[in-house]
Amino acid sequence: MNSVNLKRLAQELNLSIATVSRALQDSYEVSSQTKERVRALAAELNYEPNAYASSLRRNISKTIGVVIPEVNNHFFSLAINGIEEVARQSGYHVLIYLTHEDYEREVAITQYLMGGRVDGLLISVASGSQEFSHLEKLYASKPAIVFFDRVCDAIQTANVTTNDYESGYLATQHLIEAGCTRVAHLLVSGNLSIGRMRMQGYQAALQDAGIEFDETLVLEGDADDETNTALITDMLRSRPDVDGIFASVERLVISSYQACQALGRAIPQDVKIIGFSNLGVASLLAPSLTTITQPAYEIGKEAANILLKAIEKKKVILPSQSLVLKSELFQRKSTEPCR
């Protein structure tokens, strides 16, 4: 039996191949009556479109790239799940590119992607990025880009983030209400939007509580966990008055626990800890960890939806399409007030 293709459908219906193709794509150029005839015959003959040939004709690869700084952060694992769910439903493949928080690696990845290997990109910026000219060049060559979580403000496209300022304020306020008066803030990078916004929320909460901001209690972390533990240990050793820690990313939370353990500082009796984290076992830590939990899966889904709709409809992605999804505070033992 001959395979069913566009040519055969066209012959049976006495139509051109182009008309049959447009009808199957629901083109406005084809009448409803013709569309119904084409669809009916296609269903009768069990016609299956050739996805590869269709992609070539439309000059698309049906592949999107996702550039992330790390995979051992549970936020990104959940975000990827959301991205892949949307991509799969739309018939797209997903390629993951990992920067390991390294600026040079991020530059190399963006240069590689300028070759047109994917139809669009979802990017979360590395903490090691000091400037963003490489991303501006990438955007100039491939404008189908959406940033998520860690964004590049210099590029006029859509961003999908959480309410970083409000969450930073809420985390700091929670520690103050639990009795903390010397709250240290651990951030991933002052160059990134999430670092700036969460820091601003931290400072505003201190000011509203009448607590003077102390820049010596702000510590910028590293991509290496052992280095972070050493940095936090040194800070706690030199500042025994620190009674609260607000960690702006998950890896700094774990390092804070390790630093307190090394110094014999009890949590929450001596130091209370809260952090941004999507850690599934946060409730099983000793003590259980109070978290600001981001809607990571939903952030991934929304970012992918914006990108794929733009690719399919060949439309420019606008900053007005940006979304801010709300994070949630889950109170556990690590910030429990001491009696």
C-alpha positions as CSV (number, residue, x, y, z in Angstrom):
1,M,0.0,0.0,0.0
2,N,1.3,3.5,-0.9
3,S,2.1,5.8,1.9
4,V,-0.3,8.7,2.4
5,N,1.3,12.1,1.7
6,L,0.3,15.5,0.6
7,K,0.6,14.6,-3.0
8,R,-1.8,11.8,-2.8
9,L,-4.3,13.8,-0.8
10,A,-4.1,16.6,-3.5
11,Q,-4.6,14.1,-6.3
12,E,-7.7,12.5,-4.7
13,L,-9.2,15.9,-4.0
14,N,-8.1,17.4,-7.3
15,L,-6.4,20.2,-5.4
16,S,-2.9,21.6,-5.4
17,I,-0.4,20.4,-2.9
18,A,-0.1,23.9,-1.5
19,T,-3.8,24.2,-0.9
20,V,-3.9,20.9,0.9
21,S,-1.0,21.9,3.1
22,R,-2.6,25.3,3.9
23,A,-5.9,23.5,4.7
24,L,-4.2,21.2,7.2
25,Q,-2.6,24.2,8.8
26,D,-6.0,25.9,9.2
27,S,-4.9,28.8,7.0
28,Y,-7.3,31.7,6.5
29,E,-6.5,31.5,2.8
30,V,-8.5,28.3,2.4
31,S,-12.3,28.1,2.6
32,S,-14.0,26.2,5.5
33,Q,-15.6,23.8,3.0
34,T,-12.3,22.9,1.4
35,K,-10.7,22.5,4.9
36,E,-13.5,20.0,5.8
37,R,-12.9,18.0,2.6
38,V,-9.2,17.8,3.2
39,R,-9.5,16.9,6.9
40,A,-12.1,14.2,6.2
41,L,-9.9,12.5,3.6
42,A,-6.8,12.8,5.7
43,A,-8.7,11.1,8.6
44,E,-10.1,8.4,6.3
45,L,-6.6,7.6,4.9
46,N,-4.9,7.9,8.3
47,Y,-2.6,10.6,7.0
48,E,0.2,11.5,9.4
49,P,2.2,14.7,8.7
50,N,6.0,14.5,8.3
51,A,7.2,16.6,11.2
52,Y,10.8,16.8,10.0
53,A,9.7,18.0,6.5
54,S,7.3,20.5,8.0
55,S,10.1,21.9,10.2
56,L,12.4,22.3,7.2
57,R,9.7,24.1,5.2
58,R,9.1,26.5,8.0
59,N,12.8,26.9,8.8
60,I,12.5,25.8,12.4
61,S,14.2,23.0,14.3
62,K,11.4,22.3,16.8
63,T,14.0,22.6,19.5
64,I,14.4,25.2,22.3
65,G,17.5,25.8,24.5
66,V,17.5,26.3,28.2
67,V,20.6,28.0,29.8
68,I,20.8,27.6,33.6
69,P,23.5,28.2,36.2
70,E,23.2,24.9,38.1
71,V,21.1,21.7,38.4
72,N,21.6,20.8,42.1
73,N,19.4,23.8,43.0
74,H,15.9,22.3,43.3
75,F,14.4,25.5,41.8
76,F,15.9,24.8,38.5
77,S,15.0,21.1,38.5
78,L,11.4,22.0,39.0
79,A,11.5,24.8,36.4
80,I,12.9,22.4,33.8
81,N,10.0,20.0,34.5
82,G,7.6,22.9,33.8
83,I,9.5,23.8,30.6
84,E,9.6,20.3,29.3
85,E,5.9,19.7,30.0
86,V,5.0,22.7,27.8
87,A,7.6,21.9,25.1
88,R,6.4,18.2,24.9
89,Q,2.8,19.3,24.5
90,S,3.8,21.6,21.6
91,G,6.0,19.0,19.9
92,Y,9.4,20.6,20.8
93,H,12.6,19.2,22.1
94,V,14.6,20.8,25.0
95,L,18.4,21.2,25.1
96,I,19.9,22.1,28.5
97,Y,23.1,24.2,28.7
98,L,24.7,24.5,32.1
99,T,27.0,27.5,33.0
100,H,28.0,26.3,36.5
101,E,27.6,30.0,37.6
102,D,30.7,30.8,35.4
103,Y,30.8,33.9,33.2
104,E,33.3,32.6,30.7
105,R,31.2,29.4,30.2
106,E,28.1,31.5,29.7
107,V,29.8,33.5,27.1
108,A,31.0,30.4,25.3
109,I,27.5,28.9,25.3
110,T,25.9,32.1,23.9
111,Q,28.5,32.2,21.1
112,Y,27.7,28.6,20.2
113,L,24.0,29.3,20.2
114,M,24.4,32.2,17.7
115,G,24.7,29.5,15.1
116,G,21.0,29.0,15.0
117,R,20.8,25.6,16.5
118,V,17.6,26.3,18.4
119,D,14.4,28.2,17.7
120,G,14.4,30.1,20.9
121,L,16.0,30.3,24.3
122,L,15.0,30.4,28.0
123,I,17.9,31.9,30.1
124,S,18.7,32.3,33.8
125,V,21.8,34.3,34.2
126,A,25.0,33.0,35.9
127,S,26.0,34.7,39.2
128,G,29.5,35.1,37.8
129,S,28.3,37.4,35.0
130,Q,29.8,40.9,35.5
131,E,28.5,42.4,32.3
132,F,26.0,41.3,29.7
133,S,27.3,42.3,26.2
134,H,27.4,38.6,25.2
135,L,23.7,38.3,25.9
136,E,23.0,41.5,24.0
137,K,24.8,40.1,21.0
138,L,22.9,36.8,21.3
139,Y,19.6,38.7,21.4
140,A,20.6,40.6,18.3
141,S,21.1,37.4,16.4
142,K,18.2,35.4,17.9
143,P,15.5,37.7,19.4
144,A,13.3,34.7,20.6
145,I,14.6,34.9,24.2
146,V,12.8,34.8,27.5
147,F,14.6,35.2,30.8
148,F,13.4,33.5,34.0
149,D,14.3,33.9,37.7
150,R,17.7,35.7,37.0
151,V,17.1,38.2,34.3
152,C,19.1,40.7,32.2
153,D,17.4,44.1,32.5
154,A,19.4,45.5,29.5
155,I,17.5,43.3,27.0
156,Q,14.0,44.3,26.1
157,T,12.2,41.0,26.3
158,A,9.8,39.1,28.6
159,N,11.0,38.0,32.1
160,V,9.2,35.5,34.3
161,T,10.2,36.0,37.9
162,T,8.9,35.9,41.5
163,N,8.2,38.8,43.8
164,D,11.8,39.1,44.9
165,Y,11.6,42.5,46.8
166,E,8.4,41.5,48.7
167,S,9.9,38.1,49.5
168,G,13.1,39.6,50.7
169,Y,11.1,42.0,52.9
170,L,8.9,39.1,54.2
171,A,11.9,36.9,55.1
172,T,13.7,39.6,57.0
173,Q,10.5,40.7,58.8
174,H,9.8,37.1,59.8
175,L,13.3,36.9,61.5
176,I,12.8,40.3,63.3
177,E,9.3,39.2,64.6
178,A,11.0,36.0,65.8
179,G,13.3,38.1,68.0
180,C,16.3,38.7,65.8
181,T,18.1,42.0,66.0
182,R,21.3,41.3,64.0
183,V,20.3,39.7,60.7
184,A,22.9,38.7,58.2
185,H,22.0,38.6,54.5
186,L,23.7,36.1,52.2
187,L,23.3,36.8,48.5
188,V,24.3,35.1,45.3
189,S,25.5,38.1,43.4
190,G,25.0,41.9,43.7
191,N,25.1,42.0,39.9
192,L,21.9,40.0,39.4
193,S,18.4,41.4,39.6
194,I,17.4,38.8,42.2
195,G,20.3,39.8,44.4
196,R,19.5,43.5,44.2
197,M,15.8,43.1,44.7
198,R,16.1,40.7,47.6
199,M,18.7,43.0,49.2
200,Q,16.4,46.0,48.9
201,G,13.6,44.1,50.6
202,Y,16.0,43.1,53.4
203,Q,17.1,46.7,53.9
204,A,13.5,48.0,53.8
205,A,12.4,45.5,56.5
206,L,15.3,46.6,58.7
207,Q,14.5,50.2,58.3
208,D,10.8,49.7,59.1
209,A,11.8,47.9,62.3
210,G,14.2,50.7,63.3
211,I,17.3,48.5,62.9
212,E,20.3,50.2,61.3
213,F,21.7,48.6,58.2
214,D,25.1,47.1,58.7
215,E,27.0,46.4,55.5
216,T,29.4,44.0,57.4
217,L,26.4,41.6,57.8
218,V,26.0,41.3,54.0
219,L,28.0,38.4,52.5
220,E,28.2,37.6,48.8
221,G,28.5,33.8,48.2
222,D,30.5,31.7,45.8
223,A,29.7,28.9,43.4
224,D,31.6,26.5,45.6
225,D,29.8,25.1,48.6
226,E,33.0,24.6,50.7
227,T,34.0,28.1,50.1
228,N,30.5,29.3,51.2
229,T,30.7,27.3,54.4
230,A,34.1,28.8,55.2
231,L,32.9,32.4,54.5
232,I,29.8,32.0,56.6
233,T,31.8,30.3,59.4
234,D,34.3,33.3,59.4
235,M,31.5,35.8,59.5
236,L,29.8,34.1,62.5
237,R,33.1,33.7,64.3
238,S,33.9,37.4,63.9
239,R,30.3,38.5,64.6
240,P,29.0,36.4,67.5
241,D,26.1,38.9,67.8
242,V,24.5,37.6,64.6
243,D,21.2,35.9,65.6
244,G,19.5,35.6,62.2
245,I,20.5,34.6,58.7
246,F,18.5,35.3,55.6
247,A,20.0,33.3,52.7
248,S,18.8,34.4,49.3
249,V,19.6,31.1,47.5
250,E,19.3,27.5,48.5
251,R,23.0,26.6,48.5
252,L,23.7,29.3,51.0
253,V,21.1,27.9,53.4
254,I,22.9,24.5,53.5
255,S,26.2,26.2,54.0
256,S,24.7,28.2,56.9
257,Y,23.6,25.0,58.6
258,Q,27.1,23.6,58.2
259,A,28.7,26.7,59.6
260,C,26.5,26.8,62.6
261,Q,27.2,23.1,63.3
262,A,31.0,23.7,63.0
263,L,30.8,26.5,65.6
264,G,28.4,24.8,67.9
265,R,25.8,27.5,67.3
266,A,22.4,26.0,67.9
267,I,19.5,26.6,65.4
268,P,17.2,28.3,66.3
269,Q,18.3,29.0,69.9
270,D,21.5,30.9,68.8
271,V,20.9,31.6,65.2
272,K,17.6,31.5,63.3
273,I,17.7,30.7,59.5
274,I,15.4,31.4,56.6
275,G,16.2,31.0,53.0
276,F,14.9,30.9,49.4
277,S,14.6,27.1,48.8
278,N,12.5,24.6,46.9
279,L,14.2,21.8,48.8
280,G,11.8,18.8,49.0
281,V,13.3,17.7,52.3
282,A,13.3,21.1,54.0
283,S,10.9,19.7,56.6
284,L,13.2,16.8,57.3
285,L,16.3,18.8,58.1
286,A,17.4,19.1,61.8
287,P,15.9,21.5,62.6
288,S,13.3,21.8,59.8
289,L,14.0,24.8,57.5
290,T,11.8,27.8,57.2
291,T,11.7,28.7,53.5
292,I,10.6,31.2,51.0
293,T,9.4,28.8,48.3
294,Q,9.2,30.0,44.7
295,P,6.6,28.6,42.3
296,A,9.4,27.1,40.2
297,Y,7.4,24.7,38.1
298,E,4.9,27.4,37.2
299,I,7.7,29.8,36.4
300,G,9.2,27.3,33.9
301,K,5.8,26.6,32.3
302,E,4.9,30.3,31.9
303,A,8.3,31.1,30.4
304,A,8.0,28.3,27.9
305,N,4.5,29.3,27.0
306,I,5.6,32.8,26.2
307,L,8.5,31.6,24.1
308,L,6.7,28.9,22.1
309,K,3.7,31.1,21.3
310,A,6.1,33.7,19.9
311,I,8.0,31.1,17.9
312,E,4.9,29.6,16.4
313,K,3.3,32.9,15.6
314,K,6.6,34.5,14.5
315,K,5.9,37.4,16.8
316,V,8.4,39.6,18.8
317,I,8.5,39.0,22.5
318,L,7.7,42.2,24.4
319,P,8.6,43.3,28.0
320,S,4.9,43.8,28.5
321,Q,4.5,40.0,28.5
322,S,6.6,39.7,31.6
323,L,5.1,37.9,34.6
324,V,5.7,38.0,38.4
325,L,4.6,34.9,40.3
326,K,4.2,35.0,44.1
327,S,6.5,33.1,46.4
328,E,5.2,31.7,49.7
329,L,6.7,31.6,53.2
330,F,6.6,28.2,55.0
331,Q,7.4,28.5,58.7
332,R,9.3,25.6,60.3
333,K,11.6,25.0,63.3
334,S,14.6,26.9,62.1
335,T,13.0,30.3,63.0
336,E,11.0,29.2,66.0
337,P,10.9,31.8,68.7
338,C,12.8,30.7,71.8
339,R,10.9,30.6,75.1
